[in-house]
Amino acid sequence: MTSSTPEQPLGGWLGLNDRTCVITGAGGDIGAEIARQLVDAGARVALLDRNEERLATVLAGLQDTSDKAMAVPCDVTSAASVQAAADKVQAAWGGTALLVNNAASLYADAVMDIALDKWNQLLAVNLSGYLTCAQVFGRQMIARGGGAMVHIASISGSVPQPYSGAYSVSKAGVKMLSQLLAVELGEQGVRSNVVSPAMIRTQMSEVIYKDPAVRLRREQIVPAGRISTPADIASAVLFLASDRASYISGQEILVDGGLTQAWLSLIPRPGFQKEDAAASVA
């Protein structure tokens, strides 16, 4: 297996050195970790988020390589805000080579109860915002001769997540949007792919895992035996962004520890115990 060495740093192996990368929702845990790994790989990273306080915190965490990172306040639901951010990035570093569409919103609501304005508000961030960023930064990619887009979706884009309002619908839409972009922009050198997390531990979800019984039960249903972290998601993003994935477009990587392959094992079977089967294999 090829690995990075002092003579061949990770950025060189991935082909990300000095590439201009844009991350939306960079103030959250996943966006911050993607930024850290991209900077470590030698990329220049523009951090976009509408929460300026969180942006400042993430940027401070990259202070040792601050010449490779900048914070750009941006609301992805506003085309004017996205265009202003894109202009700032281009003026500083040139055309964007990588867009990571990561901004997202989530709230609890039953489909039969959700108000249309709340439905539209979530779609404005989770889906329309992805389109706006793909259009604006995609034009920079086309002008520079190519680039890559990685869109963060979710396992709930394939499997419905009840009582989450428009969330599952938005993430399913992200997957189709990525496929359309892959087809329509492929001849212009732009690739588009999706990374879909399953259960993940972030500051937002940590309240769930404070209960040891809940954490253990969740870990038990994942074949990998643990809940994912932002680093797991970021590593998949870097691969799809890199030259190592230069012939991959229109695809989805599920970062789920094998969870989606384990559904049938969760269905009770009379006279069958998983422990007995494991013992017979051993």
N, C-alpha and C positions, 0 to 999 in steps of 0.2 A: 504494500500500500504506500502510495506517495504521501509524504508528510512535509510540513514546512520545516526549514532549518534556518540558522542565522544567515546563511548565504541566500536562501530562498524564503523570504518572509511570507506569512499567510496571504498578505495582500497580493504578492506576486503570483502565488499559486492560484488564487481566485481571479486575478486580473482586475482588481478593484482599486489599485493605487491611483490616487488623485482623481478618481471619478466623482462627479458631482451627484450627490444623492439627496433626495428629499423624502422626509418621513412626516406624514400627517398624524395627528394624535400623539405627537412625540412626548407630551407631558405625562403620559401614562406609563405603567411598568413595562408593557410590551414594546412600546415605541422607544422608550429609554434604553432598553437592552439591545434592540436592533441598532440604535445609534452607537452604542458602545462597541458592539462587534464590528460595525462598519468602520468606525474610526480606527480600531485596532488593526483592521485589514488595510489601512492606508487611504481610505476614502475621505472625501470632504462631505460633510453632512449638514444639511439645513434642517433644523428642527421646527416643525410647524405645529401650532396648537393655539386655540383661542384663549387658553388659560396662561397668561403671561407669568404668573407666579410659579406655576409648575415648570414652564419652559426654563425659567432662570435656574431652578433647582437642578434640572437635568443638565443644563449647560455647565453649571458649576461642577458637576460630577465628572465632566470631561475636561476640566481645566488644564490638565497636563498636556492636552493636545488641542487647546482652544483655537489654535490657528486653523484647525481642520473642522471646526464646528461653529455654527452660528444659529441664533434663535430668531425666528421670524413669526410674530403673532399673525394668526390667520384663522378665519372662520370659513370652513369648507362649504358652508351653505350659501356663501356669498361669492358669486362669480367675480365681482370686482376685487374682493379681498384675496382670492386665489390668484388672480392676474397680477395684483400688486406684489404678492409674495414671489411669484415666478419672475417678475421683472427684477426684483431685488437679488434673487439668487443668480440670475443670468449676469447682472451687472458685476457681481462679486467674483463669480467663478466660471462663467460661461454656461452653455446649455446643459440641461439636466440629462444625466445618463441613466438614473434609476429613480423611479417613483415607488414608494411604499405607501399604499393607501391603507391606513390603519385607524383613522379616526372612527369612533363608534359611540353609539348611545344605546342604552338598555333600560327598560323599566317593565314592571309587572302590570299586566292587564289581560283580561279575558277577551277573546275575539268578539264575543257578542256584546261586550260592554265598552269597548274602546271607542273614544271619541275620534271623529275624523281628523280634527286638527292635531291630536297627539299622534295618530297614525302618520300623518304627513310630516310632522316634525321629525320623527325617527327616520323615515325614509329620506328626508332631506339631508341628514348626516350620513346615514349608513349606505345609501345607494346613489342618490343624486349628487352628493358630495364627491363620491368616487368618480362619477362620470365627469364632473366639472374639472377635477384635478387631472384625470386622464386626458381630457381635451387640451387643457392649458399646458401641462408639462409634456404631453405627447407631441405637441407642435415643436417644442424645443428639441425633443429626441429626433424627430423627422429632419429638422434643420441640420442637426449635427451628424446625421447619417445612421441613426439607430439608437437603441436603448432597451431598457427592460422595465416592466411594471410588475410588481408583486402586490396582490390585494389580499388583505387579511379577511377571511370569511369566518366560517364556524362549522362545526359538525352539525349545528342546528339548521344549516342551509340544506342539508340532506335529510335530516331526521327532525320532525317538528318538535319544537320546544314549547309545550303548552304554557299559557298564561304569561307570555312574554311580549304581548302586543304584536307589533309588526316585525319583531326581531328576526324570526325565522324566514319570513318573506323577504326581508331586506338582504339577508345573507345568501339566500337562493338566487336573488337577483344579481348579487355581486359575482357569483360563479358564471352566470350566463353573460354578464357584461364583459368579464375577462375573456371568455371564449370568443365573443364578437370582436373584441379588440385584437385578439391574436390573429383572427382571420383577416380583418380589414387593414391592419397595420403591418402584417408580416412582410409584405413586399417592400416596405419602407424600412425594414431592419429593426422593427420594434417587437419585442416578445412580451407576452402577458400571461401570468400564471397566478394561481391562488394557493395560499396556505390556510388550512382550516384547523384550528385548535379544537380540542375537546375540553375536558375539565382542566383548569389551570389555576395555579395559586398566584394571586396578585393581591395588592392592598385592598382592592374592591371586593374580592371573593374570600379574603382571609377570615371574615366573620363566620363563614360556613365551616371552616376547618378548625376553629377553636374548640369544637365539640369532638373529642377523641373518637367517640363511637361513629360519628358521621364520617370523619376522615378515614377510619379503618374500613368502614363498609365501602366507601368509594374506592379506596386503594385495592380492595379485594376483587372488585369487578373489572379492574384493568389488568390485562395479561402482564404488562410490564411491572405491575405491583406498586406503582407510585403515581402521584398526580403530577402533571407537567408544570414546568416553570417557564417564565419568559425567555430564558436562554434556549430552551428547546425550540421555541417558535422562531427566535432570531437566527438560529443556525440553519433552519430550513430556508428562511428568507435569503440569507447570504448565498446559499447554494444556487437558488433560482436566479439571483441577481448576477451571478458570476459567469465568467467565460466557460466554466465547467458545465454549465447548463445551456450552452449556446444553441443547441438544437431542440430545446424543450420549450414548447409554447402551447397555450390553451389547456394546460393541465392543472390538476389540483393535488397537493400533497396534504394528506390527513396526518396531523401530528397528534396522535391519540393513544399511543402506547398499545395499539392493537384492539382498542375498545370496540370499534365497529365490527370487528370480526368475532366478537364474543357474545353477540346477542343470543344466539341459540343456546349457549352454555348457561344462560341465566334463566331459561325456562325449565321448571321442575320436570323430571322424568322419573316415573314410578320405578322403584327398585334400582335406581342408579345414584351413586354418590361419586362426586368428582375425586374425593380422596382415594376411593377404591380403584378408580381408573388409573390414577397416578401411580399407585402402588404396583398395579399389574404391569405398567410400562417399565417401571424401575426394575 
